[in-house]
Each structure stands twice: as C-alpha cells, then as structure tokens.
C-alpha cells in the first residue's frame, strides 16, 4: 500500500500520512459517541468553556473498525513487519480540543512512553528504551476534519533519530516519560509538520517521534486519538543478519552514527 518513497519518508522524517484510512461514516459514528460523554451542548459553542476535555477509553465498534482497516493493516505490515504487531482493540483516551483563547496545559514537546515504570498507574513514570519495548508505532487518528487552525499536532521531522541517539546510552531501562521530555527541547529542529487532514486520515509515526499539542484557533472541536500499535515480540535494530523493518532501520541509523 505504501510506495517506496513513502517508506523512505517514514524512515527519514519519522511519519507517513494515510488519507482515507477509514470512512467518514465511521468517523461520524465515533464522534457521535464521544459527544454523548462531553458535558457541553453540541449546538451551543458558548458552553465550550475549557480548551481540552479528556475522555476515557473507547473500544466500541466504530473506534475498533477505524484502526483495523485493510489499508492500515497493510501499512502496519510494511512498516513493522507481518506478524510483528498486535491488532488494536481500543483507541485509548481522547483529549478533545475546543476553540479557546486559553492555552492548553499539555502542549509541551514529548515522546509517548511504551512500557510501565515503578508505578504502572503513573504515566509520567512510564518508560521508553532504544528498542521501543512494547510499542511499534504511534498513530494520530483524525475523527474530525483538522486544518491548520484546528489544533493540529505538531510533528518534529527527523526527531526520532535524535531521540534514538539519546536512548542508545540508557540501556534496557531507557528513560521515563518525564526524563525524556526534559531533554527533547534541546534537540535540533529539522523542520516541522502539522497533522492536518480530513476525518479518516491517520498519521503513522515512528515510536520515537517528538510531537506536541497546540491551542485551537478554529471553529469546530478537534477529535483525534493517539493509540499505540503494540509490538508482538521485540524490535531488533542492531540485528545484522536479517532484514530490518523501516521502524528498525530508522533506529539503526542512530546506532551506527
């Protein structure tokens, strides 16, 4: 499904955009479900008083269907390797972003963690290591149309390779979410992209990509999930005897630099 140049873009820049990964009808059903849990009047923007409303885990059919389409499964196989990932059964939690003059308090640059630390209930203590234990990809899944004013996630191009260089010195334990977050602002910026697109667009990102939320300056709420694609087994970026997946190739670039 992915062309050679798209796979090379993923290795070099850390992400690839999949348009029409799932249907608008599926997206609309998911958004209808989310509105049922939002304490605002959908038809009255004056009731939208916070920049972000956080909702719980969602595993209803529209959500599961949205991230298990043939287009996405094909892309998973190409980027991670056939049989090396676990199909998603939930899209996780939702930070629904509303138009607001108030800046959200979660707009710092970060890398999503992939395995628990000492306290599994404290996400800030979750960890990331150089083999991306537990996580194959980060996905940015758009359930609403997202333009440049609609709080699109900011992606730091090529940051996944710089993060891999940081992690290669930290062994199997890696760094905690907060430890790594304290370092990413010091990394070079090679360019940025905004995760915009129509509902049904999915950005498949390297698990080490640096990204950040931003304030919403548009009109309509933004609905996006950020589920991980979980690994079956482990990545082997240092393997010299087999064929590396694109996810592994990007890490390998950092290991041999």
C-alpha positions as CSV (number, residue, x, y, z in Angstrom):
1,X,0.0,0.0,0.0
2,X,2.8,2.4,0.8
3,X,5.1,3.4,-2.1
4,X,8.8,3.2,-1.8
5,X,9.1,7.0,-1.4
6,X,6.6,6.9,1.4
7,X,8.5,4.3,3.3
8,X,11.7,6.3,2.8
9,X,9.9,9.4,4.1
10,X,8.9,7.4,7.2
11,X,12.5,6.3,7.8
12,X,13.9,9.8,7.3
13,X,11.2,12.1,8.7
14,X,9.5,9.7,11.1
15,X,6.0,9.6,9.9
16,X,3.7,8.9,6.9
17,X,0.2,10.2,6.2
18,X,-2.5,7.8,5.2
19,X,-5.5,9.5,3.6
20,X,-8.9,7.8,3.6
21,X,-7.7,5.2,6.1
22,X,-11.3,4.8,7.2
23,X,-14.6,6.2,6.1
24,X,-16.3,9.4,7.1
25,X,-19.3,7.4,8.2
26,X,-17.1,5.5,10.7
27,X,-15.6,8.8,11.9
28,X,-19.1,10.4,12.3
29,X,-20.3,7.5,14.4
30,X,-17.3,7.7,16.6
31,X,-17.8,11.5,17.1
32,X,-21.4,11.0,18.0
33,X,-20.4,8.5,20.7
34,X,-17.9,11.0,22.1
35,X,-20.4,13.8,22.2
36,X,-22.6,11.7,24.5
37,X,-19.8,11.9,27.1
38,X,-18.9,15.6,26.7
39,X,-20.5,17.9,29.3
40,X,-21.3,20.6,26.7
41,X,-24.1,21.4,24.4
42,X,-23.0,20.3,21.0
43,X,-25.0,23.0,19.3
44,X,-24.0,25.9,21.6
45,X,-20.3,27.0,21.5
46,X,-20.9,29.3,24.4
47,X,-20.9,26.2,26.6
48,X,-17.5,25.0,25.4
49,X,-15.6,26.5,28.3
50,X,-12.3,24.5,28.5
51,X,-9.6,24.2,25.9
52,X,-9.4,20.4,26.4
53,X,-11.9,17.8,27.7
54,X,-10.4,14.4,28.4
55,X,-12.5,11.4,27.9
56,X,-11.9,7.7,28.8
57,X,-11.1,4.6,26.9
58,X,-13.1,3.8,23.8
59,X,-13.4,0.3,22.3
60,X,-16.9,0.5,20.7
61,X,-17.2,-0.9,17.1
62,X,-16.6,2.4,15.2
63,X,-13.4,3.0,17.0
64,X,-12.1,-0.5,16.6
65,X,-13.1,-0.5,12.9
66,X,-11.4,2.8,12.3
67,X,-7.9,1.4,13.1
68,X,-8.3,-2.1,11.7
69,X,-9.0,-1.4,8.0
70,X,-7.2,-3.3,5.2
71,X,-5.3,-0.1,4.3
72,X,-3.9,0.3,7.8
73,X,-3.1,-3.4,8.3
74,X,-1.2,-3.4,5.0
75,X,0.8,-0.3,6.2
76,X,1.5,-1.9,9.5
77,X,3.0,-4.9,7.8
78,X,5.2,-2.7,5.6
79,X,6.5,-0.5,8.5
80,X,6.7,-3.0,11.3
81,X,6.7,-6.5,9.7
82,X,4.0,-9.0,9.1
83,X,3.1,-10.9,12.3
84,X,5.1,-8.5,14.5
85,X,2.2,-6.3,15.7
86,X,-1.0,-6.8,17.7
87,X,-4.3,-5.6,16.3
88,X,-5.8,-2.6,18.2
89,X,-8.8,-3.3,20.3
90,X,-9.1,0.2,21.7
91,X,-8.1,3.7,20.7
92,X,-7.3,4.7,24.2
93,X,-8.3,8.1,25.7
94,X,-9.4,11.2,23.9
95,X,-8.2,14.8,24.5
96,X,-11.0,16.6,22.7
97,X,-9.8,20.2,21.9
98,X,-12.1,23.1,21.7
99,X,-11.6,26.6,20.3
100,X,-10.3,28.8,23.1
101,X,-8.2,31.8,23.9
102,X,-6.8,29.9,26.8
103,X,-3.7,27.8,26.0
104,X,-3.9,24.1,27.0
105,X,-1.6,22.9,29.8
106,X,-0.5,19.8,27.8
107,X,1.3,21.4,24.8
108,X,4.9,20.5,25.7
109,X,7.1,18.6,23.3
110,X,7.3,14.9,24.3
111,X,7.6,11.3,23.1
112,X,4.9,8.8,24.1
113,X,6.2,6.2,26.6
114,X,5.7,2.5,25.9
115,X,6.2,0.3,29.0
116,X,5.4,0.8,32.7
117,X,7.9,2.0,35.3
118,X,7.8,1.5,39.1
119,X,4.2,2.7,39.2
120,X,2.1,1.4,36.3
121,X,-0.7,3.8,37.2
122,X,1.5,6.9,36.8
123,X,2.0,7.5,33.1
124,X,4.8,10.1,33.8
125,X,6.8,7.2,35.2
126,X,6.3,5.0,32.1
127,X,9.5,4.5,30.1
128,X,11.0,4.4,26.6
129,X,14.1,2.4,25.6
130,X,16.1,2.2,22.4
131,X,14.3,-1.0,21.2
132,X,10.9,0.7,21.8
133,X,9.8,-2.1,24.2
134,X,6.1,-2.7,23.8
135,X,5.4,-0.1,21.0
136,X,5.6,-0.5,17.3
137,X,4.1,2.8,16.2
138,X,2.4,6.0,17.4
139,X,-0.8,6.7,15.5
140,X,-2.5,10.1,15.1
141,X,-6.1,9.2,14.1
142,X,-8.3,12.0,12.9
143,X,-12.1,11.7,13.5
144,X,-12.8,15.3,12.5
145,X,-11.5,17.5,9.8
146,X,-8.4,19.2,11.1
147,X,-7.0,22.3,9.4
148,X,-4.0,24.5,10.4
149,X,-6.1,26.4,12.9
150,X,-7.8,23.4,14.5
151,X,-5.0,22.5,16.9
152,X,-3.2,20.0,14.7
153,X,-0.5,18.0,16.4
154,X,3.0,19.4,15.6
155,X,5.5,16.8,14.5
156,X,9.2,17.4,14.6
157,X,10.6,15.9,11.5
158,X,13.6,13.6,12.0
159,X,13.4,13.8,15.7
160,X,13.0,10.1,16.1
161,X,16.6,9.6,15.1
162,X,17.9,12.2,17.6
163,X,15.8,10.5,20.3
164,X,17.2,7.1,19.4
165,X,20.7,8.6,19.9
166,X,19.7,9.7,23.4
167,X,18.2,6.3,24.3
168,X,21.1,4.2,23.0
169,X,23.1,5.3,26.1
170,X,20.4,4.4,28.6
171,X,20.3,0.6,28.3
172,X,17.2,-1.6,28.6
173,X,15.6,0.6,31.2
174,X,15.7,3.7,29.0
175,X,14.3,6.9,30.2
176,X,11.0,7.8,31.9
177,X,8.4,9.9,30.1
178,X,9.4,13.0,32.1
179,X,13.2,12.4,31.9
180,X,13.0,12.3,28.1
181,X,10.5,15.2,27.9
182,X,13.1,17.3,29.8
183,X,15.7,16.6,27.0
184,X,13.7,17.0,23.8
185,X,13.7,20.8,23.7
186,X,17.5,20.6,23.4
187,X,17.3,18.5,20.2
188,X,17.9,20.2,16.8
189,X,14.8,21.0,14.8
190,X,15.0,19.7,11.3
191,X,11.6,21.1,10.3
192,X,8.0,20.6,11.4
193,X,4.8,19.2,10.0
194,X,1.2,19.6,11.2
195,X,-1.0,16.6,11.4
196,X,-3.9,18.1,9.3
197,X,-6.4,16.2,7.1
198,X,-9.9,15.1,6.6
199,X,-11.7,12.9,9.0
200,X,-10.4,9.4,8.3
201,X,-6.8,10.4,7.9
202,X,-4.2,8.6,10.0
203,X,-0.6,9.5,10.6
204,X,1.6,6.5,11.3
205,X,4.6,7.8,13.3
206,X,7.8,6.2,14.5
207,X,7.5,5.5,18.2
208,X,10.3,7.9,19.0
209,X,8.9,10.9,17.2
210,X,8.8,14.2,19.1
211,X,5.4,15.9,18.9
212,X,3.3,18.5,20.7
213,X,-0.3,19.7,21.1
214,X,-1.2,23.3,20.5
215,X,-4.1,25.7,21.1
216,X,-7.2,25.6,19.0
217,X,-7.8,28.8,16.9
218,X,-10.5,27.4,14.7
219,X,-14.3,26.9,14.9
220,X,-15.1,23.3,15.4
221,X,-13.8,20.9,18.1
222,X,-11.0,18.6,17.2
223,X,-11.4,14.9,17.7
224,X,-8.2,12.8,17.5
225,X,-7.0,9.6,19.1
226,X,-3.3,8.7,19.7
227,X,-3.3,4.9,20.2
228,X,-0.1,2.9,20.1
229,X,0.3,0.0,17.8
230,X,1.6,-2.7,20.2
231,X,4.5,-5.0,19.4
232,X,4.4,-8.7,19.3
233,X,7.8,-9.7,20.5
234,X,10.7,-7.1,20.3
235,X,12.4,-4.9,17.7
236,X,16.0,-5.8,16.8
237,X,17.6,-2.7,15.3
238,X,21.1,-4.0,16.0
239,X,20.5,-7.2,14.1
240,X,22.9,-7.6,11.2
241,X,21.8,-11.0,9.9
242,X,18.2,-10.3,8.9
243,X,16.0,-7.8,7.1
244,X,15.2,-4.8,9.2
245,X,11.7,-3.2,9.1
246,X,11.5,0.6,8.4
247,X,11.0,1.2,12.1
248,X,14.2,-0.7,12.9
249,X,16.1,0.9,10.1
250,X,15.5,4.3,11.5
251,X,16.8,3.3,14.9
252,X,19.7,1.6,13.3
253,X,20.7,4.9,11.6
254,X,21.2,6.3,15.1
255,X,23.1,3.3,16.5
256,X,25.7,3.4,13.8
257,X,26.2,7.2,13.7
